[in-house]
């Protein structure tokens, strides 16, 4: 099904976490597209059309709009011919989706921390955003730079649990993922074998346009995880017509995925649970302890939806694969926290229309 996909417009920036992930997928699948650099005015257009003031967003030739990189990739992967990035094997498919969600959401905080807590990184990125995205905002360049820096610091550092007490733990999230990925990419080109899958694109989001390009974390990556640095270029350059090798044997996942899953069970899924419980009580913030580090964090409705989707994916596993998946989740400490909150209700996408969201639904309070 390729009608209406050719020459779609992708609204984003080439410094954007999720735009880089989505563009890498489009490049791999060789889907025709044209990036439209976001400005203040086009961001308002995206918000009206999708209900989400975020990037990337896609305007289809038939007038429909899509948003949110994960459901966009899943929809386009099924719609476009060629090797799928979602594995056909149900065990590998579920764990690829699980790793993608973890990489997307749990690495977000350290990625923003490195970008805005360190002065060389903050100076570079505030200048780029002020001159690229905010070029249509009146006022002197220094004022635009100062405004974007203050906004990002307030929203993503002080407003997202980054403090002197949590900083070391936040940076350990990056360093441990670097170590785990570097061991994997020392033995094979992609996470699941000889071609990229959804899990690769999930990790690519933070590793490419944040950790791999921002001065401070990029230096750490080059020094401590050169195989990861090499993988970034390999995935960005991959094309389905020439990179389509075999995956790990069906019905199983590589053993070296287990440390990542263990981190998920100890850190990410407990965070999702605390966030979902706070949302159910309509709190605006909550406290959670992760590996002995206490965080005070804002409630994110979207991450309630993340937990909803993960639980739905688990419940939808075909019977012939369910016992294998359940055993792997239990062995890595993921099963109990995955299902701890019964029926998290975000109300975010009740009609399951993603990536074609209903803007009115997205913005509604419940």
Residue, then its C-alpha position, 0 to 999 in steps of 0.5 A: x500500500x504505497x498510495x499517498x505516501x510519496x513525497x510526504x512532508x516531514x516537519x522537523x529539525x536536524x537537531x531533533x531527537x525524534x526527527x533523526x530517528x524517523x528520518x533514519x527509518x525513512x532513509x532505510x526504507x527508501x520512502x520518498x520524503x521532503x523535510x520542512x524545517x520547522x519555524x515558530x509559525x509552522x510549529x503552530x500549524x503542526x499543533x493545530x493539525x495533529x494536537x501535538x506541538x512536537x516534531x516530527x509531524x508528517x503532512x500526507x499528499x492527501x491532506x492527512x497528518x500524522x504525529x509521533x515517531x513510533x506509531x508513524x514508523x509502525x504504520x509506514x513499515x506495514x504500508x511500504x514494501x521491502x523488509x520490515x523493521x518490525x520483526x515477523x517473529x512475535x517474540x522478537x517483535x514484542x521485545x523490539x517494541x519494548x526496547x524501542x519504548x524504553x530507549x525513546x522515553x528513558x533516555x530522554x532525560x539524560x539526553x536533555x540534561x547533557x544538552x542543557x546542563x553543560x555550557x558548551x552544549x547549551x551555547x551551541x544548541x541555543x544558537x542553532x535553535x535561535x537562528x534556525x527554528x526561531x528565525x521568524x521570531x522578532x528580536x535580536x539574536x542574543x535575546x532569542x538565544x537567552x529565551x530558548x536557553x531559559x525555557x529549556x533549562x526551566x522545562x527540561x532540567x529544573x522541571x524534569x527532576x535534574x538536580x545535584x542529587x539526581x545528576x550522577x544517576x541520570x548520567x549513569x543511565x547514559x554510560x550504562x547504555x553506552x557500555x551495553x550497546x558497545x558490547x553488542x555492536x562489537x559482535x554484530x552490526x545491528x541489535x537483532x542481527x544483520x539488518x536494523x529493526x525497530x529497536x535500533x531506531x529507538x536507540x538511534x533517537x537519543x544516540x544520534x542527534x543528542x549523545x552523538x552530536x552534542x559536544x559533551x556526550x559525543x566526546x564520551x561516546x567516542x572515547x568509551x563506546x566507539x562501536x556505538x559511534x560507528x553504528x550511528x553512521x552505519x544505520x544512517x547510511x543503511x538502505x533496505x535494498x542493500x542491507x537486508x541480512x538475517x536476524x537472530x534465530x526466531x523465537x528468541x532474543x540475543x542474550x546480550x539484550x538481557x542487561x538492557x531488559x534488567x535495567x528496564x525492570x529496575x528503572x523504567x517500568x517502576x517510573x512508568x508505574x509511579x507516573x501512571x498512579x499519579x495521573x490516576x489521582x490527577x496529580x501534577x507531580x510525584x516522587x519515585x525512588x529509582x536505584x536509591x535515587x529519589x526523584x521529584x518529577x512531573x506527571x506525563x500523560x503520554x507516558x501513561x499511554x506508553x504503559x497502556x500500549x506496552x500492556x496491550x502489546x503483551x496481552x496481544x502476543x499470540x498463544x504460541x509465543x506467550x510462554x517464551x515472552x512471559x518467561x523472558x520478562x520474568x527472568x529479567x525482572x520486567x513482568x511484575x512491574x509491566x503489569x503492576x498498574x491494572x488498566x492504566x487509562x490515559x485517554x490519549x488515543x482511545x480509538x486507536x487512531x495513532x498515528x492519525x490522532x484526533x487533535x481534540x482528543x489529544x488536548x482533552x484533559x481526560 
